[in-house]
């Protein structure tokens, strides 16, 4: 009887390929797919770090790497078979950004080509990557920049952002009088963020200066220690959560905008996947308020239910279009969070593939949806109540323009000085620039996602 073949665990490079290829072909999200693959593979800590950098780094630089591949092969990337193209992208990242010796990067990429069923392309991959290895990162930047006169196009090449994103970020910074910070912002988008936790009030011990590294602004935030956050018993129990500091401040701006009265009704209109809803639920529980969570996508509504279960399993989670919320309730709400669907340009550090997934043509339909959701939120807000309009994007068309358009069409609502509210909440002052009544956070300035927060009051 012949022995059974030994099943080998996937290598770090193969895991990176599987995730990168799923993002390329199936619109998968790397931050949702990669952790599970790493857990099941049981890699060493060093290989986990290698696979993580290989995955996120490749996705972050994809547009730039595609230009390098096209120049090195003389072939448009849409004429390269998708699995082979993803192998090349991973190989280019090793050569230009990770300091992998050229012979190792080339040989391992050829081996990976065979593993993914594209053995016939092995010679092509070998030749292409050897051509790429003839220049370093700066050399390829110079090569691709020849004949480019537009400064935004130059920055797009240097920092691996689409041209339209660079222009949008420039406009958003210029609105604060800080256009000169653009290159710092683009560079910050390419730095992996540290993992941040939120301690849910009333459920977890408050962060301690003596025992933990606290975040600069959120009174509930702390930096996660190295390693897997899920190993923390409080994280496993759901009383501490992985959450960016900007998201924490967005929820707290609403829940702590003024003292809550017992019996208040709160609404999270776009609650999926449930991070901000969990923080609001803990805040509502402490204040004696009742929270309702709404999410349009049923699968995401189930994620919200799971996120809320450790806090209060009785919270109502409605699976439905937020724009029709008035059709499903006769009651009005005292506080409403509108964390609107957006381009996600504020979270490019954590979701590097988002920069290549969206286009400028996506902005107008999203802005229209955002305006409809904000209008629906105001319609179900009680006189004297407060709405927090939030996007994880600094794009002016998704932020200030939406607020201006909605409020110009009605006379029962007005903006609230959001920087003043946040100044009473944060541990240290936020430098918010010249944004009027709104607050815009930035990765390069606040080490958070670029969250836009505007509080709006419904007139009595």
VEXNUKOL-93120 format. One record per residue (C-alpha): residue number from 1; residue in three letters; z, x, y. Coordinates in steps of 0.5 Angstrom, whole numbers, plus 500, padded with zeros to 3 digits. Layout:
! VEXNUKOL-93120
REC   num   residuo     z     x     y
REC   NUM       ALA     Z     X     Y
...
//
This chain:
! VEXNUKOL-93120
REC   num   residuo     z     x     y
REC     1       UNK   500   500   500
REC     2       UNK   498   503   507
REC     3       UNK   503   504   512
REC     4       UNK   503   499   518
REC     5       UNK   500   502   524
REC     6       UNK   505   504   529
REC     7       UNK   505   499   536
REC     8       UNK   505   504   542
REC     9       UNK   508   502   548
REC    10       UNK   503   501   554
REC    11       UNK   503   507   558
REC    12       UNK   504   507   566
REC    13       UNK   497   508   568
REC    14       UNK   495   502   563
REC    15       UNK   500   498   566
REC    16       UNK   498   499   573
REC    17       UNK   491   498   571
REC    18       UNK   493   491   568
REC    19       UNK   496   489   574
REC    20       UNK   491   492   579
REC    21       UNK   485   488   575
REC    22       UNK   489   482   574
REC    23       UNK   490   482   582
REC    24       UNK   482   483   583
REC    25       UNK   479   478   578
REC    26       UNK   485   473   577
REC    27       UNK   488   473   584
REC    28       UNK   494   475   581
REC    29       UNK   500   477   585
REC    30       UNK   503   484   584
REC    31       UNK   510   483   586
REC    32       UNK   510   477   581
REC    33       UNK   507   481   575
REC    34       UNK   509   488   575
REC    35       UNK   516   487   574
REC    36       UNK   515   483   568
REC    37       UNK   510   488   565
REC    38       UNK   515   494   567
REC    39       UNK   521   491   563
REC    40       UNK   517   489   557
REC    41       UNK   514   496   556
REC    42       UNK   521   500   557
REC    43       UNK   519   506   560
REC    44       UNK   523   511   563
REC    45       UNK   525   511   570
REC    46       UNK   520   516   572
REC    47       UNK   514   512   569
REC    48       UNK   517   506   572
REC    49       UNK   517   509   579
REC    50       UNK   510   512   577
REC    51       UNK   507   506   575
REC    52       UNK   510   502   581
REC    53       UNK   507   507   586
REC    54       UNK   500   507   582
REC    55       UNK   500   500   582
REC    56       UNK   502   498   590
REC    57       UNK   499   504   592
REC    58       UNK   492   503   589
REC    59       UNK   492   496   592
REC    60       UNK   494   498   599
REC    61       UNK   489   503   600
REC    62       UNK   483   499   596
REC    63       UNK   479   498   602
REC    64       UNK   479   505   604
REC    65       UNK   478   507   596
REC    66       UNK   472   503   595
REC    67       UNK   469   506   601
REC    68       UNK   470   513   598
REC    69       UNK   468   511   591
REC    70       UNK   461   508   594
REC    71       UNK   460   514   598
REC    72       UNK   462   519   592
REC    73       UNK   457   515   587
REC    74       UNK   452   512   592
REC    75       UNK   453   505   589
REC    76       UNK   456   499   592
REC    77       UNK   462   497   589
REC    78       UNK   460   490   587
REC    79       UNK   455   494   583
REC    80       UNK   460   497   579
REC    81       UNK   463   493   573
REC    82       UNK   470   490   575
REC    83       UNK   474   494   570
REC    84       UNK   471   501   571
REC    85       UNK   472   500   579
REC    86       UNK   479   498   578
REC    87       UNK   480   505   574
REC    88       UNK   476   509   579
REC    89       UNK   481   506   584
REC    90       UNK   487   508   581
REC    91       UNK   484   515   580
REC    92       UNK   482   516   587
REC    93       UNK   489   514   589
REC    94       UNK   492   519   584
REC    95       UNK   487   524   587
REC    96       UNK   488   523   595
REC    97       UNK   495   520   595
REC    98       UNK   499   522   589
REC    99       UNK   498   529   589
REC   100       UNK   496   529   582
REC   101       UNK   492   535   579
REC   102       UNK   485   533   579
REC   103       UNK   484   535   572
REC   104       UNK   489   531   570
REC   105       UNK   487   525   574
REC   106       UNK   480   525   572
REC   107       UNK   482   526   564
REC   108       UNK   487   521   564
REC   109       UNK   482   516   568
REC   110       UNK   476   517   563
REC   111       UNK   482   516   557
REC   112       UNK   483   509   561
REC   113       UNK   476   508   561
REC   114       UNK   476   508   554
REC   115       UNK   482   504   553
REC   116       UNK   480   498   557
REC   117       UNK   473   498   553
REC   118       UNK   468   501   558
REC   119       UNK   467   507   554
REC   120       UNK   460   507   556
REC   121       UNK   462   509   563
REC   122       UNK   466   515   561
REC   123       UNK   461   520   564
REC   124       UNK   460   516   570
REC   125       UNK   468   515   572
REC   126       UNK   468   523   570
REC   127       UNK   463   525   575
REC   128       UNK   465   520   580
REC   129       UNK   472   522   581
REC   130       UNK   470   530   580
REC   131       UNK   466   528   587
REC   132       UNK   472   525   590
REC   133       UNK   476   531   588
REC   134       UNK   472   535   593
REC   135       UNK   475   533   599
REC   136       UNK   482   531   600
REC   137       UNK   485   525   604
REC   138       UNK   483   527   611
REC   139       UNK   477   530   609
REC   140       UNK   475   523   606
REC   141       UNK   477   520   613
REC   142       UNK   473   524   617
REC   143       UNK   467   523   612
REC   144       UNK   468   516   613
REC   145       UNK   469   516   620
REC   146       UNK   463   519   622
REC   147       UNK   459   515   627
REC   148       UNK   464   510   628
REC   149       UNK   466   509   635
REC   150       UNK   470   503   635
REC   151       UNK   478   505   636
REC   152       UNK   480   499   632
REC   153       UNK   475   501   626
REC   154       UNK   477   508   626
REC   155       UNK   484   505   625
REC   156       UNK   482   501   620
REC   157       UNK   479   507   616
REC   158       UNK   485   511   617
REC   159       UNK   491   506   615
REC   160       UNK   487   502   610
REC   161       UNK   487   495   614
REC   162       UNK   481   491   615
REC   163       UNK   478   491   622
REC   164       UNK   480   484   623
REC   165       UNK   487   485   621
REC   166       UNK   487   491   626
REC   167       UNK   485   487   632
REC   168       UNK   489   481   630
REC   169       UNK   495   486   630
REC   170       UNK   493   489   637
REC   171       UNK   493   482   640
REC   172       UNK   500   480   638
REC   173       UNK   503   487   640
REC   174       UNK   499   486   647
REC   175       UNK   502   480   648
REC   176       UNK   509   483   648
REC   177       UNK   506   489   652
REC   178       UNK   507   494   646
REC   179       UNK   500   495   644
REC   180       UNK   501   502   644
REC   181       UNK   505   501   638
REC   182       UNK   499   499   634
REC   183       UNK   499   505   630
REC   184       UNK   506   506   628
REC   185       UNK   505   498   626
REC   186       UNK   500   500   621
REC   187       UNK   503   506   618
REC   188       UNK   509   502   617
REC   189       UNK   505   497   613
REC   190       UNK   503   503   608
REC   191       UNK   511   505   607
REC   192       UNK   514   501   601
REC   193       UNK   520   497   603
REC   194       UNK   527   498   601
REC   195       UNK   530   492   597
REC   196       UNK   534   488   601
REC   197       UNK   539   483   599
REC   198       UNK   543   477   602
REC   199       UNK   550   475   600
REC   200       UNK   550   467   600
REC   201       UNK   556   465   604
REC   202       UNK   561   462   601
REC   203       UNK   559   464   594
REC   204       UNK   559   472   594
REC   205       UNK   563   477   598
REC   206       UNK   561   478   605
REC   207       UNK   558   485   605
REC   208       UNK   563   491   607
REC   209       UNK   562   497   611
REC   210       UNK   566   501   607
REC   211       UNK   563   499   600
REC   212       UNK   556   498   602
REC   213       UNK   550   500   606
REC   214       UNK   549   494   611
REC   215       UNK   543   492   614
REC   216       UNK   542   493   622
REC   217       UNK   541   485   624
REC   218       UNK   543   480   619
REC   219       UNK   551   479   618
REC   220       UNK   549   477   611
REC   221       UNK   544   483   609
REC   222       UNK   545   489   605
REC   223       UNK   541   495   602
REC   224       UNK   540   494   595
REC   225       UNK   542   501   591
REC   226       UNK   537   505   587
REC   227       UNK   535   501   581
REC   228       UNK   534   494   578
REC   229       UNK   537   489   583
REC   230       UNK   538   484   577
REC   231       UNK   543   489   574
REC   232       UNK   548   487   579
REC   233       UNK   552   481   576
REC   234       UNK   552   478   583
REC   235       UNK   545   478   583
REC   236       UNK   544   476   576
REC   237       UNK   549   470   578
REC   238       UNK   545   468   583
REC   239       UNK   550   469   589
REC   240       UNK   546   475   592
REC   241       UNK   539   474   592
REC   242       UNK   533   479   594
REC   243       UNK   531   477   601
REC   244       UNK   528   481   606
REC   245       UNK   532   481   613
REC   246       UNK   527   477   617
REC   247       UNK   527   471   612
REC   248       UNK   535   471   613
REC   249       UNK   534   471   620
REC   250       UNK   529   466   620
REC   251       UNK   534   461   616
REC   252       UNK   540   463   620
REC   253       UNK   537   462   627
REC   254       UNK   536   454   624
REC   255       UNK   543   454   621
REC   256       UNK   547   457   626
REC   257       UNK   543   455   632
REC   258       UNK   549   451   634
REC   259       UNK   556   449   630
REC   260       UNK   554   444   625
REC   261       UNK   557   437   624
REC   262       UNK   559   435   617
REC   263       UNK   554   430   615
REC   264       UNK   548   433   618
REC   265       UNK   542   432   614
REC   266       UNK   537   438   613
REC   267       UNK   530   439   611
REC   268       UNK   526   445   608
REC   269       UNK   519   442   609
REC   270       UNK   516   448   605
REC   271       UNK   521   451   601
REC   272       UNK   517   454   595
REC   273       UNK   519   459   592
REC   274       UNK   526   458   594
REC   275       UNK   529   464   598
REC   276       UNK   530   461   605
REC   277       UNK   532   454   601
REC   278       UNK   538   458   597
REC   279       UNK   540   461   604
REC   280       UNK   540   454   607
REC   281       UNK   543   451   602
REC   282       UNK   549   455   602
REC   283       UNK   550   454   609
REC   284       UNK   549   447   609
REC   285       UNK   555   447   603
REC   286       UNK   559   451   608
REC   287       UNK   558   446   613
REC   288       UNK   558   439   610
REC   289       UNK   551   438   611
REC   290       UNK   546   435   606
REC   291       UNK   540   439   605
REC   292       UNK   533   436   602
REC   293       UNK   528   441   600
REC   294       UNK   520   439   600
REC   295       UNK   515   443   596
REC   296       UNK   507   441   596
REC   297       UNK   506   445   589
REC   298       UNK   509   442   583
REC   299       UNK   510   449   580
REC   300       UNK   513   452   586
REC   301       UNK   518   446   587
REC   302       UNK   520   448   580
REC   303       UNK   522   455   582
REC   304       UNK   526   451   588
REC   305       UNK   530   447   583
REC   306       UNK   532   454   580
REC   307       UNK   533   457   586
REC   308       UNK   538   452   588
REC   309       UNK   541   450   582
REC   310       UNK   547   456   582
REC   311       UNK   549   453   589
REC   312       UNK   548   445   588
REC   313       UNK   544   442   583
REC   314       UNK   544   435   586
REC   315       UNK   540   438   592
REC   316       UNK   534   433   592
REC   317       UNK   527   437   591
REC   318       UNK   521   433   593
REC   319       UNK   514   435   590
REC   320       UNK   509   433   595
REC   321       UNK   505   434   601
REC   322       UNK   510   436   607
REC   323       UNK   505   432   612
REC   324       UNK   507   426   609
REC   325       UNK   514   427   609
REC   326       UNK   515   421   614
REC   327       UNK   512   416   608
REC   328       UNK   518   418   603
REC   329       UNK   524   417   608
REC   330       UNK   527   413   613
REC   331       UNK   532   418   615
REC   332       UNK   531   423   620
REC   333       UNK   534   430   620
REC   334       UNK   538   434   624
REC   335       UNK   535   441   622
REC   336       UNK   528   442   619
REC   337       UNK   525   449   617
REC   338       UNK   518   449   617
REC   339       UNK   516   456   614
REC   340       UNK   509   454   614
REC   341       UNK   503   457   609
REC   342       UNK   500   463   613
REC   343       UNK   496   469   612
REC   344       UNK   502   473   610
REC   345       UNK   500   479   615
REC   346       UNK   507   480   616
REC   347       UNK   509   482   609
REC   348       UNK   503   487   608
REC   349       UNK   509   492   606
REC   350       UNK   511   488   600
REC   351       UNK   504   484   598
REC   352       UNK   499   490   599
REC   353       UNK   493   486   596
REC   354       UNK   494   480   602
REC   355       UNK   490   485   607
REC   356       UNK   484   485   602
REC   357       UNK   485   477   600
REC   358       UNK   485   474   606
REC   359       UNK   479   474   611
REC   360       UNK   478   472   619
REC   361       UNK   475   465   617
REC   362       UNK   482   463   613
REC   363       UNK   486   463   620
REC   364       UNK   483   457   623
REC   365       UNK   484   452   617
REC   366       UNK   491   455   616
REC   367       UNK   493   454   624
REC   368       UNK   490   447   623
REC   369       UNK   495   446   617
REC   370       UNK   501   449   621
REC   371       UNK   500   445   627
REC   372       UNK   500   438   622
REC   373       UNK   506   441   618
REC   374       UNK   510   442   625
REC   375       UNK   508   435   628
REC   376       UNK   510   432   621
REC   377       UNK   517   436   622
REC   378       UNK   518   434   629
REC   379       UNK   516   426   627
REC   380       UNK   522   426   622
REC   381       UNK   527   430   627
REC   382       UNK   533   426   630
REC   383       UNK   533   426   637
REC   384       UNK   537   432   639
REC   385       UNK   535   435   633
REC   386       UNK   532   442   632
REC   387       UNK   526   445   628
REC   388       UNK   525   452   626
REC   389       UNK   518   454   626
REC   390       UNK   517   460   622
REC   391       UNK   511   464   619
REC   392       UNK   510   471   616
REC   393       UNK   505   473   620
REC   394       UNK   504   475   627
REC   395       UNK   497   473   628
REC   396       UNK   497   469   635
REC   397       UNK   493   463   632
REC   398       UNK   498   462   627
REC   399       UNK   504   463   632
REC   400       UNK   505   462   639
REC   401       UNK   498   458   639
REC   402       UNK   500   453   634
REC   403       UNK   507   452   638
REC   404       UNK   503   451   644
REC   405       UNK   498   446   641
REC   406       UNK   503   442   638
REC   407       UNK   508   441   644
REC   408       UNK   502   440   649
REC   409       UNK   501   434   645
REC   410       UNK   508   431   646
REC   411       UNK   513   430   651
REC   412       UNK   519   429   646
REC   413       UNK   520   436   644
REC   414       UNK   521   443   648
REC   415       UNK   522   450   646
REC   416       UNK   529   453   645
REC   417       UNK   531   460   647
REC   418       UNK   530   463   640
REC   419       UNK   532   471   642
REC   420       UNK   538   468   645
REC   421       UNK   540   464   639
REC   422       UNK   539   470   635
REC   423       UNK   543   475   640
REC   424       UNK   549   471   638
REC   425       UNK   548   472   630
REC   426       UNK   545   479   629
REC   427       UNK   550   485   628
REC   428       UNK   546   489   633
REC   429       UNK   541   487   639
REC   430       UNK   534   485   637
REC   431       UNK   529   489   641
REC   432       UNK   524   483   641
REC   433       UNK   519   485   647
REC   434       UNK   516   480   652
REC   435       UNK   515   474   648
REC   436       UNK   519   468   652
REC   437       UNK   522   463   648
REC   438       UNK   520   466   641
REC   439       UNK   522   472   637
REC   440       UNK   517   476   633
REC   441       UNK   520   481   628
REC   442       UNK   516   488   626
REC   443       UNK   516   492   620
REC   444       UNK   516   499   625
REC   445       UNK   521   496   629
REC   446       UNK   526   492   625
REC   447       UNK   525   495   618
REC   448       UNK   523   487   616
REC   449       UNK   517   483   615
REC   450       UNK   514   481   621
REC   451       UNK   517   474   622
REC   452       UNK   515   469   627
REC   453       UNK   521   465   629
REC   454       UNK   521   459   634
REC   455       UNK   526   454   635
REC   456       UNK   524   447   638
REC   457       UNK   529   442   640
REC   458       UNK   527   434   640
REC   459       UNK   529   431   646
REC   460       UNK   535   426   646
//
